[in-house]
Amino acid sequence: SLSENAKCDVHKLEEGPPLQAVLTREEGLQYYRTMQTMRRMELKSDQLYKQKIIRGFCHLYDGQEACAVGIEAGINLTDHLITAYRAHGYTLTRGGTVREIMAELTGRRGGIAKGKGGSMHMYTKHFYGGNGIVGAQVPLGAGVALACKYLGKNELCVCLYGDGAANQGQIFETYNMASLWKLPCIFICENNKYGMGTSVERAAASTDYFKRGDFIPGLRVDGMDVLCVREATKFAAEHCRSGKGPILMELQTYRYHGHSMSDPGISYRTREEIQEVRSKSDPISMLKDRMLSNNMASVEELKEIDVEVRKEIEDAAQFATTDPEPPLDDLCNHIFYNDPPMEVRGTNPWTKLKSVS
Amino acid sequence: MFYIRVTVRDALNQAMDEELERDERVFLLGEEVAQYDGAYKVSRGLWKKYGDKRIIDTPITEMGFAGIAVGAAMAGLRPICEFMTFNFSMQAIDQVINSAAKTYYMSAGRQSVPIVFRGPNGASAGVAAQHSQCFAAWYGHCPGLKVVSPWSAEDARGLLKSAIRDDNPVVFLENELMYGVPFEMSEESQSKDFLIPIGKAKIERQGNHITVVSHSRMVSLCLDAAAVLAKEGIECEVINMRTIRPLDAEAIETSVMKTNHLITVEGGWPQFGVGGEILARIMEGPAFNYLDAPAVRVTGVDIPMPYAKILEDNSVPQIKDIIFSVKKTLNA
C-alpha cells in the first residue's frame, strides 16, 4: 500500500525523504511483530523489575518502538549501529533474541553478555551496545564509521543519542571530525522530550536538534511512524553511501515509562500528556490501523501475532528467571582477549583467582 | 658483536613504521602527527610515506578523537592514538577507561578493543604544573588496561611493537626527556619481529646489597646512583620495570629475597602511587620475610610542579636522593 508521510523539516538539504512510501504486507506484518515483541518485552521487564528479579538500572523503550524498527528497516544487518543505555530494543533489531536479552537483565549465564554486562551493556554483531556514559557512544560510532570508510566495504554506522546527550561537547567534537573526514555516519537524536527529568526547553538553548549539527545536513522526522522513520533512514543511508559524509536525523518520539525504573515519570510531566500520546500516537496502534484500513491484514491475523508474541515473551521470562547465575569461576574471565591465562588478586592476598580470555 | 646507536625517538619511529607496513589495519591519529611530523617528531616521515589514510591529523579535541579511535578499534582497525602529552588524556580518560578498558569484560568476550594510547608522560623541563603529571598510577589502577613504561631505545622498540600487536587496550607512557637519548642496540633488536613481552621487568644491573626498582627516565638516575655507590662498595641491583600493569612482582620478589633490601624510585607523586603498590605487594608476598629493613619509596615531591629551574630540580628525585635513600636503608 501507498502511504502519505508527514513532510520532514530539513536543514541544509535541498529536499527531504519522499512523501510517499510503499509498504508491503510482509513488511507490515514484520514491523508489527517486531514492535509488539519489543513492547511486550519491555513491559515484562517492568514486571520483573518490580518483583526485584531485575536489579540496578533498567531504562525501558516502550513508546519508541517505531524508531528502532524503522531504522533497521532502512539499513542492512551488515551496517553498524551504536546507541546509549535505552538499548533493549536495538539489541533485538540487531539480532539478539528476547531470551538472551531478558536473561542478561536477570543476570544469568544465558544472558547475551553472560550476565557480566546487564541492561546497558549488550552487544551483537555490528552492534556496539548499550553504553552507560551519556554521549560517549557518539565518538565511538564515528570511529566505527571511520573503520567502514577505511575498509572500503560500503557500510555505514548509525549513531544514536538522546535529547539529553545532544548538549554534550564530545558530540560537537564528533560532528566536526565526521564532517571534515566525510565519515559514513548517520547521527540520530531520539528526542523523547525529556533528558531524565529535565524537559528539552529547560536543557537546550536550541531544541532544533536536527539543526545542531550546523554544517551537517539534518532532518526532523516523526519518530512515532515506522514508515516515516524507515524512509528517512533510507534517505540518510543513501546520502552516506554516496560519499557525502555524515547526516543528522532527529526522531520526535516519546517514552511511556520514566527515565528508568526508579523514576515514576510523573513529577516532571503530566499523566494527561502520557495518555494523550498513547491514545493518539502509539506507534503500534498507528501501524495496526493503517494495515487494517488498507486491508493488508485482518484483525484475527494481528491477534494471532499478539498471541505468538505473548508466548515468546513468557517463554523468555521463564528462561530468564530459571537459568542459573553465572558460575563464580567466570568472575575474572574476559579481562583480555587472546592472552594466556593469568592470575587476578581476590579480595585478600591469599586469594588468587584465575582469568582466561 | 654488532651495535648501533639509536635514540628513543628513532626507536619509536622505526617501530611504528614497521608495524604500519606489516599490518594495513594499523593507523596513527593525534594532534600534529602527520604534516608537522609529530609535536616531538616521533612520527617524523610517516605521513610522507603512508599518507592521509594511515596518518591522521586531528583537531584539538581529545575526548572526540580518543572515542573515534576506540570505535575504530571495535570495528576491526588497530589504531595508535597519540596524546600530545598524557596530561591531555585527562580530557579523554572516560573513553580510555569506560569505552576501551572495560568493554571486553562487559561484553563477556564478544567485543575486543585492540588500541594503543601513547605519548609523553611525566615531568619534562620547565613546562610547569599542568604539563608535568605522571599518569602511571592512574592508568595502572584499572583492570582491562595494560600499562607500559619503556626506558631505553630497546624498550621503546620492543614494547611498542608488542603493544601494537596486542589485541587489548595498551597505555604506552613515553618520556619527553628520553626521546633524544641514544642507546646501543644489538643486531637482534633490529629485527622486524623483535618483541619485548609486556609484563616482564628487566634487571639492568646486577647487585647483591639492595634492590632498586624504577621505571622510565628514573632508571637512568638509578644506574648513575649505582655507579657512584659501587665506588663505596655498595652493589645495587637495578630493576627496570618496563611494565606498570601487569606488574612483574615475581622479578622484584626474587631480587629482594637475594638482597634483603628494597627501594623504589619514580618521578610521580608518592600518594597511592607505583611505589606504594610495589611495597604493598612485597608486604603481602614471600619476600617480606627476607627484608632486613623497611622498604621505602623515592618519589616526586607531593606538590604541583613549579616552574623555576631550582624549584623544578628539587621537585623530582635526584641522584643524591637515591644514594641517600639507599644508604639509609642499608644503615650504612
HADDOCK unambig.tbl for C-alpha pairs under 7 A between the chains (distance, minus, plus):
assign (segid A and resid 113 and name CA) (segid B and resid 106 and name CA) 6.92 0.50 0.50
assign (segid A and resid 113 and name CA) (segid B and resid 107 and name CA) 5.05 0.50 0.50
assign (segid A and resid 113 and name CA) (segid B and resid 108 and name CA) 5.08 0.50 0.50
assign (segid A and resid 114 and name CA) (segid B and resid 108 and name CA) 6.07 0.50 0.50
assign (segid A and resid 116 and name CA) (segid B and resid 105 and name CA) 6.99 0.50 0.50
assign (segid A and resid 116 and name CA) (segid B and resid 106 and name CA) 5.42 0.50 0.50
assign (segid A and resid 116 and name CA) (segid B and resid 107 and name CA) 6.87 0.50 0.50
assign (segid A and resid 116 and name CA) (segid B and resid 108 and name CA) 6.01 0.50 0.50
assign (segid A and resid 117 and name CA) (segid B and resid 106 and name CA) 4.41 0.50 0.50
assign (segid A and resid 117 and name CA) (segid B and resid 107 and name CA) 6.01 0.50 0.50
assign (segid A and resid 121 and name CA) (segid B and resid 106 and name CA) 6.18 0.50 0.50
assign (segid A and resid 121 and name CA) (segid B and resid 107 and name CA) 6.56 0.50 0.50
assign (segid A and resid 122 and name CA) (segid B and resid 107 and name CA) 6.53 0.50 0.50
assign (segid A and resid 123 and name CA) (segid B and resid 107 and name CA) 6.35 0.50 0.50
assign (segid A and resid 139 and name CA) (segid B and resid 64 and name CA) 5.44 0.50 0.50
assign (segid A and resid 139 and name CA) (segid B and resid 67 and name CA) 4.71 0.50 0.50
assign (segid A and resid 139 and name CA) (segid B and resid 68 and name CA) 4.80 0.50 0.50
assign (segid A and resid 140 and name CA) (segid B and resid 67 and name CA) 4.93 0.50 0.50
assign (segid A and resid 140 and name CA) (segid B and resid 68 and name CA) 4.94 0.50 0.50
assign (segid A and resid 140 and name CA) (segid B and resid 70 and name CA) 6.15 0.50 0.50
assign (segid A and resid 140 and name CA) (segid B and resid 71 and name CA) 3.96 0.50 0.50
assign (segid A and resid 141 and name CA) (segid B and resid 71 and name CA) 5.99 0.50 0.50
assign (segid A and resid 142 and name CA) (segid B and resid 68 and name CA) 5.70 0.50 0.50
assign (segid A and resid 142 and name CA) (segid B and resid 71 and name CA) 6.95 0.50 0.50
assign (segid A and resid 143 and name CA) (segid B and resid 67 and name CA) 6.94 0.50 0.50
assign (segid A and resid 143 and name CA) (segid B and resid 68 and name CA) 3.76 0.50 0.50
assign (segid A and resid 143 and name CA) (segid B and resid 69 and name CA) 5.75 0.50 0.50
assign (segid A and resid 143 and name CA) (segid B and resid 70 and name CA) 6.72 0.50 0.50
assign (segid A and resid 143 and name CA) (segid B and resid 71 and name CA) 4.12 0.50 0.50
assign (segid A and resid 143 and name CA) (segid B and resid 72 and name CA) 4.30 0.50 0.50
assign (segid A and resid 144 and name CA) (segid B and resid 71 and name CA) 4.86 0.50 0.50
assign (segid A and resid 144 and name CA) (segid B and resid 72 and name CA) 4.76 0.50 0.50
assign (segid A and resid 144 and name CA) (segid B and resid 75 and name CA) 5.35 0.50 0.50
assign (segid A and resid 146 and name CA) (segid B and resid 72 and name CA) 6.28 0.50 0.50
assign (segid A and resid 147 and name CA) (segid B and resid 72 and name CA) 5.15 0.50 0.50
assign (segid A and resid 147 and name CA) (segid B and resid 75 and name CA) 6.08 0.50 0.50
assign (segid A and resid 147 and name CA) (segid B and resid 76 and name CA) 6.92 0.50 0.50
assign (segid A and resid 147 and name CA) (segid B and resid 77 and name CA) 6.31 0.50 0.50
assign (segid A and resid 170 and name CA) (segid B and resid 63 and name CA) 6.09 0.50 0.50
assign (segid A and resid 170 and name CA) (segid B and resid 64 and name CA) 5.25 0.50 0.50
assign (segid A and resid 173 and name CA) (segid B and resid 61 and name CA) 6.16 0.50 0.50
assign (segid A and resid 173 and name CA) (segid B and resid 64 and name CA) 5.28 0.50 0.50
assign (segid A and resid 174 and name CA) (segid B and resid 64 and name CA) 5.56 0.50 0.50
assign (segid A and resid 334 and name CA) (segid B and resid 104 and name CA) 5.99 0.50 0.50
assign (segid A and resid 334 and name CA) (segid B and resid 105 and name CA) 4.79 0.50 0.50
assign (segid A and resid 334 and name CA) (segid B and resid 108 and name CA) 5.73 0.50 0.50
assign (segid A and resid 334 and name CA) (segid B and resid 109 and name CA) 5.21 0.50 0.50
assign (segid A and resid 335 and name CA) (segid B and resid 104 and name CA) 6.27 0.50 0.50
assign (segid A and resid 335 and name CA) (segid B and resid 105 and name CA) 5.31 0.50 0.50
assign (segid A and resid 335 and name CA) (segid B and resid 144 and name CA) 5.27 0.50 0.50
assign (segid A and resid 336 and name CA) (segid B and resid 104 and name CA) 6.83 0.50 0.50
assign (segid A and resid 336 and name CA) (segid B and resid 144 and name CA) 6.42 0.50 0.50
assign (segid A and resid 336 and name CA) (segid B and resid 168 and name CA) 6.12 0.50 0.50
assign (segid A and resid 337 and name CA) (segid B and resid 112 and name CA) 6.33 0.50 0.50
assign (segid A and resid 337 and name CA) (segid B and resid 167 and name CA) 6.14 0.50 0.50
assign (segid A and resid 337 and name CA) (segid B and resid 168 and name CA) 6.31 0.50 0.50
assign (segid A and resid 338 and name CA) (segid B and resid 167 and name CA) 6.74 0.50 0.50
assign (segid A and resid 349 and name CA) (segid B and resid 284 and name CA) 6.11 0.50 0.50
